[in-house]
């Protein structure tokens, strides 16, 4: 499972009625930085208002995000496969978070919605 596949599924998860439901729970802007020291991919998740639910490649918030999440591709894949929870990854130092901790605690809802949009062969 690649990072692009995960964020494509996340984009599908936040569009439409499902996205509006997720937005009511989450209400924030998140930048994900996934990769290692040599190669990183950056994606922006906007669930700040019902009209702007979406995922974009790159940092589109210009430092004005509510939460920044950094991890390796391996950790992201493990979170998507549910072999590790985001809270466990954070406690082990595998996931770095900067910003609103209350949003970080709601990250599981976003990951669960993303899992539903991934092809079952990828899980």
N, CA, C and O of each residue as an XYZ file, in Angstrom:
492
protein
N       0.849     -1.165      0.000
C       0.000      0.000      0.000
C       0.906      1.244      0.000
O       1.775      1.401      0.858
N       0.679      2.109     -0.976
C       1.492      3.311     -1.069
C       0.811      4.484     -0.360
O      -0.389      4.459     -0.087
N       1.599      5.491     -0.078
C       1.060      6.692      0.553
C       0.018      7.345     -0.344
O      -1.004      7.833      0.139
N       0.275      7.355     -1.652
C      -0.674      7.960     -2.593
C      -2.019      7.238     -2.550
O      -3.068      7.879     -2.617
N      -1.994      5.908     -2.439
C      -3.245      5.136     -2.353
C      -4.012      5.471     -1.075
O      -5.236      5.594     -1.095
N      -3.297      5.617      0.018
C      -3.935      5.941      1.298
C      -4.629      7.296      1.205
O      -5.783      7.433      1.611
N      -3.933      8.293      0.675
C      -4.523      9.631      0.637
C      -5.572      9.779     -0.462
O      -6.444     10.643     -0.374
N      -5.493      8.952     -1.483
C      -6.570      8.912     -2.477
C      -7.838      8.371     -1.823
O      -8.928      8.903     -2.033
N      -7.688      7.313     -1.032
C      -8.831      6.744     -0.301
C      -9.361      7.737      0.725
O     -10.570      7.828      0.936
N      -8.459      8.483      1.365
C      -8.885      9.488      2.340
C      -9.688     10.583      1.635
O     -10.686     11.068      2.168
N      -9.250     10.967      0.441
C      -9.986     11.960     -0.339
C     -11.386     11.480     -0.662
O     -12.341     12.252     -0.582
N     -11.522     10.205     -1.029
C     -12.843      9.627     -1.307
C     -13.692      9.595     -0.047
O     -14.903      9.812     -0.102
N     -13.061      9.325      1.085
C     -13.790      9.209      2.355
C     -14.379     10.535      2.816
O     -15.438     10.564      3.443
N     -13.689     11.642      2.505
C     -14.155     12.931      3.014
C     -15.076     13.675      2.048
O     -15.552     14.767      2.361
N     -15.325     13.097      0.890
C     -16.238     13.734     -0.060
C     -17.666     13.280      0.201
O     -17.887     12.181      0.711
N     -18.620     14.103     -0.141
C     -20.033     13.744     -0.034
C     -20.559     13.746      1.388
O     -20.023     14.419      2.268
N     -21.629     12.974      1.595
C     -22.302     12.936      2.899
C     -21.387     12.394      3.998
O     -21.422     12.879      5.129
N     -20.580     11.403      3.673
C     -19.656     10.846      4.656
C     -18.659     11.878      5.136
O     -18.293     11.901      6.311
N     -18.214     12.742      4.217
C     -17.271     13.792      4.570
C     -17.890     14.830      5.484
O     -17.240     15.323      6.406
N     -19.144     15.162      5.231
C     -19.819     16.145      6.084
C     -20.015     15.597      7.489
O     -19.890     16.331      8.470
N     -20.322     14.308      7.586
C     -20.460     13.669      8.892
C     -19.116     13.670      9.628
O     -19.048     13.953     10.825
N     -18.065     13.353      8.899
C     -16.718     13.345      9.473
C     -16.300     14.765      9.874
O     -15.650     14.962     10.901
N     -16.674     15.739      9.062
C     -16.328     17.129      9.350
C     -16.969     17.600     10.644
O     -16.350     18.341     11.407
N     -18.203     17.178     10.903
C     -18.883     17.583     12.143
C     -18.141     17.050     13.368
O     -18.140     17.687     14.422
N     -17.516     15.891     13.230
C     -16.760     15.309     14.348
C     -15.366     15.915     14.473
O     -14.876     16.126     15.582
N     -14.731     16.193     13.346
C     -13.305     16.535     13.332
C     -13.030     18.040     13.346
O     -12.289     18.508     14.211
N     -13.588     18.796     12.437
C     -13.476     20.265     12.362
C     -12.047     20.769     12.482
O     -11.682     21.376     13.489
N     -11.245     20.523     11.468
C      -9.878     21.027     11.506
C      -9.127     20.825     10.212
O      -9.619     20.203      9.270
N      -7.905     21.375     10.188
C      -7.003     21.267      9.049
C      -5.767     20.505      9.506
O      -5.160     20.838     10.524
N      -5.401     19.475      8.739
C      -4.269     18.635      9.120
C      -3.293     18.528      7.952
O      -3.704     18.367      6.803
N      -2.015     18.618      8.251
C      -0.970     18.353      7.262
C      -0.280     17.058      7.680
O       0.184     16.930      8.813
N      -0.217     16.097      6.755
C       0.468     14.829      6.981
C       1.795     14.868      6.235
O       1.832     15.153      5.038
N       2.880     14.584      6.940
C       4.195     14.463      6.324
C       4.608     13.003      6.506
O       4.891     12.553      7.616
N       4.636     12.277      5.389
C       4.884     10.836      5.448
C       6.158     10.517      4.676
O       6.307     10.906      3.517
N       7.078      9.804      5.327
C       8.299      9.396      4.662
C       9.467      9.380      5.628
O       9.306      9.507      6.842
N      10.663      9.219      5.043
C      11.873      9.202      5.865
C      12.673     10.481      5.592
O      12.156     11.423      4.993
N      13.917     10.509      6.027
C      14.714     11.730      5.908
C      15.022     12.091      4.453
O      15.222     13.266      4.144
N      15.063     11.117      3.567
C      15.441     11.403      2.178
C      14.238     11.731      1.288
O      14.325     12.620      0.441
N      13.133     11.036      1.467
C      11.958     11.309      0.636
C      10.723     11.436      1.514
O      10.435     10.567      2.337
N      10.007     12.519      1.328
C       8.768     12.712      2.078
C       7.655     13.119      1.128
O       7.893     13.749      0.097
N       6.454     12.753      1.490
C       5.253     13.177      0.782
C       4.425     13.985      1.766
O       4.295     13.612      2.932
N       3.871     15.083      1.298
C       3.061     15.942      2.152
C       1.659     16.019      1.581
O       1.471     16.248      0.386
N       0.674     15.823      2.451
C      -0.734     15.892      2.054
C      -1.484     16.753      3.061
O      -1.163     16.759      4.250
N      -2.483     17.478      2.574
C      -3.288     18.351      3.429
C      -4.728     17.861      3.453
O      -5.329     17.614      2.408
N      -5.270     17.724      4.649
C      -6.659     17.315      4.851
C      -7.408     18.514      5.420
O      -7.043     19.044      6.469
N      -8.459     18.938      4.719
C      -9.246     20.081      5.178
C     -10.654     19.617      5.538
O     -11.445     19.266      4.663
N     -10.952     19.619      6.817
C     -12.293     19.308      7.320
C     -12.765     20.467      8.203
O     -13.481     20.264      9.184
N     -12.354     21.682      7.839
C     -12.660     22.836      8.678
C     -14.076     23.357      8.493
O     -14.637     23.965      9.405
N     -14.664     23.124      7.314
C     -16.053     23.553      7.100
C     -16.743     22.560      6.163
O     -16.068     21.886      5.385
N     -18.071     22.458      6.222
C     -18.790     21.480      5.396
C     -18.600     21.685      3.895
O     -18.777     20.745      3.120
N     -18.249     22.881      3.481
C     -18.094     23.150      2.053
C     -16.684     22.906      1.540
O     -16.463     22.915      0.329
N     -15.727     22.691      2.430
C     -14.332     22.556      1.986
C     -13.696     21.233      2.384
O     -12.500     21.197      2.675
N     -14.452     20.151      2.405
C     -13.890     18.853      2.770
C     -13.065     18.305      1.610
O     -13.579     18.156      0.501
N     -11.794     18.005      1.857
C     -10.976     17.448      0.791
C      -9.552     17.179      1.208
O      -9.103     17.598      2.276
N      -8.838     16.460      0.330
C      -7.430     16.137      0.535
C      -6.663     16.669     -0.668
O      -7.071     16.462     -1.811
N      -5.549     17.356     -0.412
C      -4.711     17.907     -1.476
C      -3.281     17.460     -1.259
O      -2.856     17.227     -0.127
N      -2.542     17.341     -2.348
C      -1.128     17.017     -2.224
C      -0.374     18.301     -1.912
O      -0.660     19.351     -2.486
N       0.580     18.216     -1.012
C       1.356     19.386     -0.608
C       0.747     20.071      0.602
O      -0.342     19.719      1.055
N       1.472     21.057      1.115
C       1.008     21.831      2.270
C       0.277     23.062      1.747
O       0.911     24.058      1.398
N      -1.051     23.002      1.690
C      -1.836     24.104      1.127
C      -2.235     25.141      2.179
O      -2.851     26.153      1.843
N      -1.892     24.903      3.437
C      -2.316     25.810      4.497
C      -1.259     26.844      4.851
O      -1.540     27.775      5.606
N      -0.068     26.703      4.332
C       0.983     27.683      4.589
C       1.312     27.889      6.050
O       1.526     29.021      6.484
N       1.355     26.806      6.822
C       1.678     26.912      8.243
C       0.503     27.245      9.133
O       0.684     27.429     10.337
N      -0.690     27.327      8.587
C      -1.884     27.683      9.371
C      -2.747     26.458      9.703
O      -3.930     26.596     10.016
N      -2.156     25.266      9.634
C      -2.910     24.055      9.957
C      -3.141     23.952     11.463
O      -2.418     24.548     12.261
N      -4.162     23.185     11.831
C      -4.460     22.957     13.246
C      -3.595     21.842     13.819
O      -3.326     21.802     15.020
N      -3.161     20.932     12.938
C      -2.411     19.757     13.380
C      -1.444     19.339     12.287
O      -1.792     19.343     11.106
N      -0.220     18.974     12.683
C       0.764     18.437     11.741
C       1.169     17.064     12.249
O       1.608     16.914     13.389
N       1.016     16.061     11.388
C       1.318     14.679     11.742
C       2.465     14.198     10.868
O       2.390     14.298      9.644
N       3.524     13.678     11.475
C       4.679     13.169     10.736
C       4.941     11.727     11.125
O       4.944     11.383     12.307
N       5.161     10.882     10.120
C       5.506      9.475     10.378
C       6.134      8.879      9.125
O       6.151      9.507      8.066
N       6.647      7.666      9.258
C       7.213      6.963      8.108
C       6.090      6.281      7.324
O       4.974      6.133      7.822
N       6.398      5.872      6.102
C       5.411      5.152      5.289
C       5.018      3.843      5.967
O       3.861      3.426      5.915
N       5.985      3.209      6.596
C       5.728      1.942      7.279
C       4.714      2.117      8.415
O       3.803      1.304      8.570
N       4.877      3.171      9.199
C       3.955      3.436     10.311
C       2.565      3.763      9.770
O       1.564      3.314     10.329
N       2.493      4.540      8.688
C       1.194      4.861      8.088
C       0.504      3.582      7.612
O      -0.697      3.408      7.820
N       1.259      2.695      6.978
C       0.689      1.423      6.513
C       0.195      0.589      7.691
O      -0.871     -0.022      7.612
N       0.964      0.558      8.786
C       0.545     -0.204      9.967
C      -0.719      0.378     10.588
O      -1.574     -0.369     11.065
N      -0.846      1.708     10.587
C      -2.062      2.317     11.134
C      -3.262      1.984     10.247
O      -4.365      1.767     10.750
N      -3.052      1.944      8.944
C      -4.156      1.626      8.040
C      -4.579      0.160      8.172
O      -5.754     -0.169      8.013
N      -3.610     -0.720      8.464
C      -3.912     -2.150      8.632
C      -4.358     -2.476     10.053
O      -4.673     -3.626     10.358
N      -4.387     -1.471     10.919
C      -4.787     -1.605     12.321
C      -3.846     -2.486     13.133
O      -4.258     -3.063     14.139
N      -2.577     -2.600     12.708
C      -1.615     -3.342     13.522
C      -1.036     -2.452     14.610
O      -0.412     -2.935     15.555
N      -1.252     -1.124     14.467
C      -0.873     -0.175     15.515
C      -1.886      0.968     15.498
O      -2.318      1.417     14.436
N      -2.250      1.421     16.670
C      -3.169      2.554     16.793
C      -2.357      3.848     16.796
O      -1.203      3.837     17.224
N      -2.928      4.961     16.331
C      -2.183      6.221     16.340
C      -1.647      6.597     17.725
O      -0.538      7.116     17.844
N      -2.433      6.335     18.762
C      -1.983      6.667     20.118
C      -0.764      5.832     20.505
O       0.161      6.342     21.137
N      -0.758      4.542     20.126
C       0.391      3.686     20.411
C       1.624      4.167     19.657
O       2.721      4.217     20.214
N       1.437      4.521     18.382
C       2.551      5.008     17.560
C       3.139      6.279     18.158
O       4.357      6.456     18.159
N       2.292      7.160     18.663
C       2.748      8.401     19.289
C       3.552      8.096     20.549
O       4.629      8.654     20.757
N       3.023      7.207     21.387
C       3.705      6.870     22.647
C       5.060      6.204     22.401
O       5.981      6.356     23.204
N       5.184      5.464     21.291
C       6.446      4.795     20.964
C       7.409      5.714     20.218
O       8.541      5.327     19.930
N       6.962      6.930     19.905
C       7.817      7.868     19.190
C       7.838      7.662     17.689
O       8.673      8.246     16.999
N       6.934      6.839     17.168
C       6.886      6.566     15.731
C       6.058      7.594     14.967
O       6.143      7.687     13.742
N       5.260      8.361     15.698
C       4.353      9.353     15.119
C       4.594     10.666     15.859
O       4.492     10.722     17.084
N       4.913     11.721     15.110
C       5.140     13.020     15.731
C       3.928     13.910     15.447
O       3.396     13.924     14.336
N       3.510     14.639     16.459
C       2.330     15.493     16.350
C       2.690     16.887     16.826
O       3.347     17.062     17.852
N       2.247     17.879     16.059
C       2.433     19.274     16.457
C       1.098     19.974     16.232
O       0.563     19.971     15.123
N       0.575     20.564     17.279
C      -0.694     21.273     17.153
C      -1.693     20.828     18.200
O      -1.325     20.447     19.311
N      -2.964     20.882     17.831
C      -4.052     20.597     18.764
C      -4.157     19.099     19.071
O      -4.467     18.291     18.196
N      -3.896     18.756     20.311
C      -3.948     17.355     20.733
C      -5.374     16.817     20.659
O      -5.568     15.623     20.430
N      -6.372     17.674     20.849
C      -7.764     17.213     20.777
C      -8.094     16.701     19.382
O      -8.868     15.753     19.245
N      -7.526     17.305     18.345
C      -7.732     16.795     16.982
C      -6.981     15.486     16.774
O      -7.473     14.580     16.102
N      -5.797     15.394     17.351
C      -5.006     14.169     17.217
C      -5.761     12.973     17.792
O      -5.667     11.864     17.265
N      -6.501     13.196     18.863
C      -7.272     12.110     19.476
C      -8.416     11.651     18.569
O      -8.912     10.534     18.714
N      -8.835     12.507     17.638
C      -9.932     12.155     16.723
C      -9.423     11.582     15.407
O     -10.214     11.308     14.505
N      -8.119     11.401     15.290
C      -7.520     10.900     14.057
C      -8.024      9.512     13.677
O      -8.109      9.183     12.494
N      -8.359      8.698     14.675
C      -8.871      7.355     14.402
C     -10.127      7.374     13.535
O     -10.310      6.492     12.696
N     -10.995      8.371     13.730
C     -12.225      8.465     12.933
C     -11.895      8.675     11.459
O     -12.541      8.098     10.584
N     -10.896      9.497     11.190
C     -10.481      9.747      9.807
C      -9.860      8.484      9.202
O     -10.147      8.134      8.057
N      -9.013      7.807      9.973
C      -8.376      6.583      9.475
C      -9.405      5.483      9.227
O      -9.287      4.735      8.256
N     -10.406      5.376     10.088
C     -11.451      4.361      9.909
C     -12.238      4.629      8.625
O     -12.543      3.699      7.879
N     -12.565      5.882      8.369
C     -13.287      6.231      7.137
C     -12.414      5.959      5.915
O     -12.916      5.541      4.872
N     -11.122      6.191      6.043
C     -10.190      5.936      4.940
C     -10.100      4.446      4.650
O     -10.091      4.037      3.489
N     -10.033      3.628      5.706
C      -9.959      2.160      5.537
C     -11.135      1.629      4.715
O     -10.969      0.713      3.909
N     -12.316      2.204      4.918
C     -13.507      1.752      4.195
C     -13.387      2.015      2.702
O     -14.047      1.343      1.910
N     -12.561      2.976      2.298
C     -12.406      3.333      0.891
C     -11.188      2.720      0.235
O     -10.976      2.899     -0.964
N     -10.379      1.994      1.004
C      -9.246      1.284      0.431
C      -9.719     -0.038     -0.168
O     -10.618     -0.673      0.384
N      -9.134     -0.463     -1.279
C      -9.474     -1.794     -1.798
C      -9.135     -2.857     -0.754
O      -8.096     -2.765     -0.099
N      -9.975     -3.838     -0.593
C      -9.757     -4.856      0.450
C      -8.458     -5.615      0.259
O      -7.904     -6.126      1.233
N      -7.953     -5.707     -0.964
C      -6.695     -6.392     -1.200
C      -5.514     -5.633     -0.602
O      -4.458     -6.219     -0.365
N      -5.686     -4.325     -0.354
C      -4.615     -3.515      0.218
C      -4.549     -3.622      1.731
O      -3.542     -3.241      2.328
N      -5.587     -4.127      2.361
C      -5.620     -4.249      3.824
C      -5.174     -5.604      4.206
O      -5.124     -5.926      5.394
